[in-house]
Amino acid sequence: MLLIGATVVFAQLQAALNLIFRTDSTRFDGFAGWLKKRVFSAGVVLALGFLLIVSMVATTALQVVFAQLPSLLPAVGYTTTLLLYALGFAFLYHYLPDRPVDWRQAFLGGAITSALFTFGRYAIGLYLANTAPGSAYGSMGALVIMLVWVYYASVVFFAGALITAVIDERAHVARSSATAPAGATAP
């Protein structure tokens, strides 16, 4: 049941990215197309789960390897986290829309999104360290913070998708104008 719910969420995410990337969302027709999208969404869920496991293993391995160099450990950890987030976002921006997005643009958008995502994670951690959110909301303080984090993460994800779509469209225009014959105008 959880896998079905996750595939529905990713199908909706794919529909939203199709709007952002100005894609015709009816690439697959009929029941077979619907089934292909569901299987693809399930694959994305499993791939991101694998990426999260790799992220946790890599972070733990780096902590073990760099335990003797405590001043270098945070920088290596942050860099690894940023790279893995960038890879995850690039994966989503490349594969989820129904039109091809070049890897170069997907990685650039993923890097921008991962920087914003990491900044938000740091800001939420800083907020939690310096305030007592439970005092304002009582026992529901954790729920409020979780909802704020989910809202921020979704805004960052879709803002990164918009940035990636603009970068990709400009790259397509630049390529089409470079290959257009002299005197012709690009569409």
Wavefront OBJ file of the C-alpha trace (Angstrom):
o trace
v 0.000 0.000 0.000
v 2.886 2.313 0.789
v 4.470 1.649 -2.625
v 1.171 2.471 -4.361
v 0.925 5.741 -2.445
v 4.517 6.608 -3.311
v 3.932 5.925 -7.016
v 0.854 8.158 -6.961
v 2.904 10.954 -5.380
v 5.618 10.583 -8.025
v 3.018 10.487 -10.810
v 1.659 13.803 -9.522
v 5.191 15.129 -9.246
v 5.763 14.106 -12.852
v 2.568 15.911 -13.916
v 3.731 19.082 -12.117
v 7.167 18.867 -13.748
v 5.488 18.421 -17.135
v 3.742 21.753 -16.561
v 6.980 23.439 -15.508
v 8.945 22.031 -18.444
v 6.079 22.806 -20.871
v 5.637 19.210 -21.873
v 2.637 17.453 -23.331
v 1.744 15.103 -20.495
v -0.133 12.680 -22.770
v 2.964 10.960 -24.113
v 1.536 7.560 -23.154
v -2.050 6.790 -24.102
v -4.513 4.353 -22.600
v -4.096 1.782 -19.884
v -0.688 0.664 -21.129
v 0.591 4.249 -20.848
v -0.866 4.611 -17.380
v 0.766 1.346 -16.340
v 4.126 2.453 -17.794
v 3.977 5.679 -15.782
v 3.147 3.778 -12.582
v 5.974 1.300 -13.102
v 8.338 4.173 -13.888
v 7.207 6.009 -10.749
v 7.804 2.871 -8.693
v 11.284 2.653 -10.227
v 11.984 6.252 -9.269
v 10.875 5.542 -5.700
v 13.198 2.531 -5.514
v 16.096 4.434 -7.121
v 15.772 7.341 -4.690
v 15.568 4.888 -1.797
v 18.807 3.334 -3.050
v 20.379 6.802 -3.331
v 19.387 7.589 0.258
v 20.964 4.343 1.440
v 24.137 5.127 -0.515
v 24.139 8.610 1.019
v 23.924 7.233 4.551
v 26.616 4.619 3.898
v 28.919 7.188 2.268
v 28.472 9.630 5.154
v 29.201 6.907 7.706
v 32.221 5.668 5.752
v 33.606 9.196 5.502
v 33.154 9.691 9.230
v 35.127 6.512 9.896
v 37.856 7.350 7.377
v 38.304 10.957 8.468
v 37.868 10.359 12.218
v 41.550 11.207 12.747
v 41.168 14.570 10.944
v 38.315 16.289 12.788
v 38.876 19.659 11.149
v 38.467 18.169 7.658
v 35.459 15.987 8.457
v 32.699 18.635 8.300
v 33.896 19.989 4.952
v 34.079 16.518 3.414
v 30.674 15.611 4.855
v 29.001 18.764 3.545
v 30.588 18.362 0.130
v 29.518 14.728 -0.126
v 25.980 15.583 0.966
v 25.790 18.421 -1.535
v 27.018 16.183 -4.359
v 24.571 13.406 -3.506
v 21.660 15.874 -3.289
v 22.720 17.385 -6.618
v 22.803 13.908 -8.158
v 19.341 13.116 -6.773
v 17.787 16.349 -8.000
v 19.493 16.018 -11.385
v 18.120 12.485 -11.636
v 14.594 13.770 -10.965
v 14.915 16.731 -13.348
v 16.308 14.514 -16.106
v 13.948 11.542 -15.913
v 10.606 12.736 -14.533
v 9.495 15.216 -17.213
v 8.100 13.634 -20.377
v 10.597 15.509 -22.517
v 14.340 15.005 -22.544
v 16.383 17.354 -20.389
v 20.111 17.342 -21.091
v 22.267 16.028 -18.263
v 24.326 19.216 -18.200
v 21.274 21.373 -17.510
v 19.865 18.801 -15.087
v 23.126 18.759 -13.092
v 23.304 22.551 -13.026
v 19.716 22.797 -11.801
v 20.358 19.972 -9.332
v 23.423 21.765 -7.960
v 21.479 25.007 -7.459
v 18.601 23.137 -5.847
v 20.904 21.131 -3.585
v 22.584 24.334 -2.392
v 19.197 25.847 -1.527
v 18.052 22.584 0.056
v 21.195 22.313 2.183
v 20.900 25.954 3.229
v 17.298 25.334 4.330
v 18.323 22.237 6.265
v 21.028 24.257 8.011
v 18.602 27.102 8.770
v 16.006 24.731 10.252
v 18.745 23.129 12.375
v 19.922 26.545 13.522
v 16.364 27.497 14.419
v 15.872 24.313 16.406
v 19.177 24.800 18.229
v 18.485 28.398 19.273
v 14.781 28.370 20.057
v 12.297 26.241 21.876
v 9.537 25.624 19.320
v 7.648 23.487 21.788
v 6.996 26.514 23.996
v 4.884 28.289 21.383
v 2.959 25.277 20.096
v 3.224 22.826 22.945
v 3.309 19.214 21.885
v 2.455 20.147 18.284
v 5.714 22.101 17.824
v 7.412 19.196 16.060
v 4.496 18.890 13.628
v 4.641 22.606 12.848
v 8.380 22.420 12.181
v 7.911 19.338 9.995
v 5.214 21.108 7.965
v 7.431 24.162 7.525
v 10.280 21.906 6.361
v 8.041 20.026 3.885
v 6.751 23.346 2.548
v 10.278 24.729 2.172
v 11.547 21.530 0.529
v 8.705 21.534 -2.002
v 9.208 25.216 -2.809
v 12.939 24.631 -3.287
v 12.299 21.568 -5.474
v 9.868 23.393 -7.756
v 12.001 26.558 -7.850
v 14.930 24.381 -8.883
v 12.740 22.788 -11.545
v 11.839 26.254 -12.863
v 15.501 27.257 -12.926
v 16.382 24.012 -14.721
v 13.575 24.509 -17.250
v 14.753 28.053 -18.025
v 18.373 26.908 -18.347
v 17.304 24.048 -20.635
v 15.099 26.282 -22.819
v 17.867 28.847 -23.208
v 20.338 26.112 -24.122
v 17.917 24.807 -26.774
v 17.457 28.324 -28.188
v 21.227 28.876 -28.254
v 21.763 25.552 -30.028
v 19.005 26.180 -32.559
v 20.281 29.691 -33.306
v 23.826 28.365 -33.724
v 22.672 25.713 -36.206
v 20.252 28.011 -38.068
v 21.402 29.196 -41.502
v 22.593 32.782 -41.860
v 19.669 35.166 -42.282
v 17.125 32.803 -40.667
v 15.696 33.603 -37.266
v 15.404 31.127 -34.437
v 11.869 30.209 -33.290
l 1 2 3 4 5 6 7 8 9 10 11 12 13 14 15 16 17 18 19 20 21 22 23 24 25 26 27 28 29 30 31 32 33 34 35 36 37 38 39 40 41 42 43 44 45 46 47 48 49 50 51 52 53 54 55 56 57 58 59 60 61 62 63 64 65 66 67 68 69 70 71 72 73 74 75 76 77 78 79 80 81 82 83 84 85 86 87 88 89 90 91 92 93 94 95 96 97 98 99 100 101 102 103 104 105 106 107 108 109 110 111 112 113 114 115 116 117 118 119 120 121 122 123 124 125 126 127 128 129 130 131 132 133 134 135 136 137 138 139 140 141 142 143 144 145 146 147 148 149 150 151 152 153 154 155 156 157 158 159 160 161 162 163 164 165 166 167 168 169 170 171 172 173 174 175 176 177 178 179 180 181 182 183 184 185 186 187
